[in-house]
Amino acid sequence: MYYMYVDVISPEPAVTWRKDGRHIPTSHHRYRYGNFHTELIIEDVRPSDEAEFTCHGTNDIDTSEQTTFLDVQGIVFKVLCRML
């Protein structure tokens, strides 16, 4: 499992996630969102998951975007990536 999240500020932001620039749909069978879309959880990590992941959040006050790269090497048990 790979777990990424962003800290939530107030007012609550509208958050979207992208993998290599493409929007990740909420209906994806192995990628799921948690905590009002501020967390992205990838179940059963595979080599095809290796990519650049971007979280974009916006609210009435500000806009923020954070990017991280998931490098899949062998068996991944759990990786925590905190995006600030």
N, C-alpha and C positions, 0 to 999 in steps of 0.2 A: 504494500500500500504506500502511496506517495501522498503527502498531505501538505498543502500550501494554504496560507491564509493572509489576510490583511487586517490591520486594526481598523475598527469601525469608529467613525466620528459622528458627531451630531451637527446638523440633521442627517438622518440616515441616507447614505449615498445609493445611487443606482449603480450596480456593479455588473460588469461583463468580463468573461474570460475568453482568451484566444490561444490557440495552439498553432504556432508558426503562422500567425496572422489571420487564421480562420476561426470564426466564432465557434465555441463549443456549445452545442445544444443541450438544453436541460434534460432531454430524453436519451442522452447517450447511455448505453448499457453498462459501461465500466467507469465513467466519470460522473461524479455526482457533486452537487453543491450542498453546503451546509451553512448555517448561521447567516441567513439572508444573503446568500451568494458570496459572502466574504471568505469562504473556504472552498477549495477544490480538492476533492479526494479521488484518487485514481486507484481502483481495485485491480488486483492481479496485474501488476506492472509488467510490461513486455518491452522488448527492444523497439517495437514500433511506436512506443510512447515517447521515445527520446525526441525532444523538441524544445523549442523556446515557448514558454508559457507567459502570457501577459495578462495582468489584471488591471482593468480600467474602472475607476470609480469617480462619480461626479455627484455633487449636490449643489444647493443654492449658494454655497460659499466658495467652493474650490473644486478643482479636478486633479486627480492623481493617477499615475500609471506606473506600475512596477513590473519588471520582467525578470524571470529566472530561467535557467536552462536545466532541463532534466537530462542527465547523462546516465543511461542505463548500462550497468556493467555487471554481468552475472546475475546472481540472485539478489534481489532487493527485498529486505524485510520491512523496514520502515525508515523513511527519511523525512525530516521536518525542515521545512524551508519557511522562515518567517519573512514576510515581505512587509517592509515599513514604508 
